[in-house]
Amino acid sequence: MDKLAVFGAIIAFVAIGLGYTIEGGVLANLFDLSAFIIVFGGTLGAVMLQATKYQFTTAIKMLPWVITPPKHDFAKGIEQVKSWAAKVRHDGYLSLENLAIDEKDHFVSKGLNLLVDGSDEQQFFDTMENEILQRRNALNESSQVYHAMGGYSPTLGILGAVLGLIQAMNFIQQPDMLGAGIATAFVATIYGVGFANLLYIPIANKLAYLVDEHCRYHQMLAEGMFCILQGDTPNAIEQKLSAYLIEKNNKSLFR
């Protein structure tokens, strides 16, 4: 679990609620079903109209990544590549066939199969590079669904505000009903801006980073397999791939 993301969301909403109540506001006044339906429902409908079915469903599947991101252990990945290199040097490329069959990661399985099939360097490079590119594009397009929601939400908030004021004008002779309409108008604006800046845009940016990390990890594995194809030793491969150990390298910058 990404505790930083959880704490960040809690801090944001608590800060807004606390700031509102300090000035004498009542939190119950910020809950309005009509405003929520207008803003959230309108935003959801707009983004469903914009996105393809694949993009929308993939975006939903990616949402848990914000709290429980995929684990990519770069150090463990390097050790895995070294073990493949050692196996190839000892038993040849065909020794990777069973590993390719048992591998759950489609990308890794494809790379190992290319090695087993005796692909030349150019074919291997082009195939794996295209695989990474297509994967990055597909995931980025899906993560942009939340960025689009961040763009639509404030506009729907304004629409909700206008609808609330129209409703209020119908009861201008009835002060008790007039207040409810005006409240819906302001709450809708809060929902529109708040959802965009506290949820949708941060989620989109977080997913963009996770997609980049996901692709960097697979790029590292592809580069390692390419090194195996070139006949590099396990130690030489480790030296080349150590640049991907960002956390370890960044710590050395501040010593």
N, C-alpha and C positions, 0 to 999 in steps of 0.2 A: 504493500500500500504506500502511495505517495503522501506522506504525512504533511509535507509542505503545502500541497494543493488543498488538502482538507482544512488545515489551519488557516490558509489564506482566504478560503471561502467563508469560513466562520468569522474571521476578523472583519472582513468587508461588510457582511450583513449586520454583525453586532455593532460595528462602528456607526453605521447609518441609523440603526434602531436606537442606539444609545444617544446619539446626537439629537435625534428627533424628540425623545422623551425628556432629555435634559431641559429642552425649551418648553416643556409642559404638554407635549403632544401625547396622544393616546395611540398605542400601537394598533389597536383594533380598527382605527380609522384608515389604516393603510391596506386593509383587506377588503377588496371589492370584487365580487364574482363577475359582474358585468364587465368591468374594466379588464379583468384577467382573460375572459373569453375573447374579447375584442382584440387585445394585444397578442396574446399567445396563439389563439386560434388563427388570427389573420396572418401572423408571421409564419406559422407552420404551413398554412395553405399556400402562401406565396412561395415558400422555398420548395414545397412539393411540386408546384407548377414549374419552377425553374430547373430543378434537378431531374436527372434520369432515375429510373427505378434502382439501378445498380448503385449509383452515387448515394442515393438516399438511404438504402438499406445498409450499405457499407458504413455510412456515417453513423448510423445507429449502433452498429457492431463495434465501431471504434470508440464510442463514447466512454465505455468503462476504462479505456486506456488512461484517461485523465486521472483516475484514482488508483488504478492498478495497471501501470504501464508494462508493456512486454519487457522481459528481462533479457538483456543482451550483455553477456559477460565476455568482453573483448579479450581479456587475458585467457579465459578458458577456451575461447575460439582459436587463439593463436596456438595453444597447446594441442588442440584438436588437429589443426593443419599440420603441425610438426609430426604428430603421430601418423598422419596420412603419408607425409613425405618419407618418414622412416620405413613405413610399410612398403612403399613403392620401391625404395632403394634396396630393400631386402628381398621382396617377393615379386616385384613387377606391378604394372598397372592393373592386371587382372585381379589382383588381391583386393582391390577396392570394390569389386562387383557386389559382394554381399553387403558391404557397408552402404552402397547406393540403394540397394533394395530395402534395407531396414530403416534408412533415413526418413524421418517424418517431414523434414523441411524440404519442400519441393525444389527450392532454389539449389540447395546443397546437393540433393539427389541428382539434379540435372547436371551440375558441374562434375560430380564424380563419374556419372555415366559418360560424359564427354571425354574424360581422362581414360576411362576403360576402353572406349571405342577408338582410341588413338587419334583424336582430333588434332589438327595442326594448330600452331599458336594463333594464327589469324582467325581461324574459325572459332576457336575457343573464346578469344577476346571479343569478337563481334557478337557471339551468341549471349555471353554472360552480361556484356555491357547493355545489350538491348533488353535483356531480362530485368536488369536493375532499373533502366530508364522507364520501362512500361509499368513496373511495380510502383516506382516513385510517382509517376503521373497519375495512376489510378488512385493511390492513397491520398495524394495532395488534392485531387479534384473532390474526393469525398469529404476531406477535412474542411474544404472551402464552403461546404454547406452551412457550417456554423458561422463562418465569416459573413455569409449572405444573410443569415438570420440576424446578425448584429447590425447589418445595414437596414433591414426592413423594420426591425422592432421599434426604433425611435419614431419612424414615420407612422407606424400603426398606433403608437402612443399619441401622436398628434391627432390622428383620425379619431381615436377614442375620446380625446379631449373635446373635439368639435362635436361629436355625437352627444357627449354629455351636456354640453352647453345648449345644443338644440333641444334636448330633452328638458333642460332646466327652463328654457324660455317658454315651453308649453305650460309651465306651472308658475308663471311669474306672479300670479295673483294668490298663489298658495306657498307661503314661505317655507313650510315644512318640507314640501316636495322640491322646492327650488334648491334647497341646501343639498339634497341627495344628488341631484343632477350635477351641481357644481363639484361636489366631492368626487363623483365618478370621473369628471373631466380631469381633475388634477391627479387623481390616482392612476389613471390610464397613462398620463405623461410620465409619471414616476416609474411605472412598470416598463414602459417602452425604453426609456433611457437606462434604467437599472438593469433589466435583463440583458441588454446589449453589452453594457460595459462591465457588468459583474459576472456574467455567465458566457454569453455566446462568443464574444471576441476573445476573452481569455482562453476559452476552450479551443477555439480555432487556432490560436497561436501555440498553445501547448501541443496540440495534435501535429502541427507543422514541425515542431521540434522533434517529436517522437518519430514522425515519418522519416525525418533526416537521419536520426540515430539508427533507425531500423535499416535504412538503405546503406549507411556507412558500415554497419556491421556486416552486411552481406557483400558489400564492396570489398571489405577486408578479406573475407573468406574467398571471394573470387580471385583476388590478387594473390592470395596464398596458393590457391590451386594452380594459378598461372605460373607461379614460381616453381611448383612441383613439375609442371610440364617442361619448364626450362632446365630442369635438372639441378636446381639449387639444393643445398644441404639443409637439414632442419634448423641448424643454428643460423645460417644465412637468412632463412625465411623469417626466423624470429626477429632478427635485427631489422629487416625491412618492415615488418608489420608492427613493430613496437611504437611507431609513430601514431598508431590508432589508439594507444592507451592514453586518452586525453586527460583523465583525472590524475594519473601518475605524472604525466608531463607537465600539467598545469601547476601541480604542487611544487615542482622544481623551480618554477618561475619566480616563486615568492620566497625562496630561501635566501 
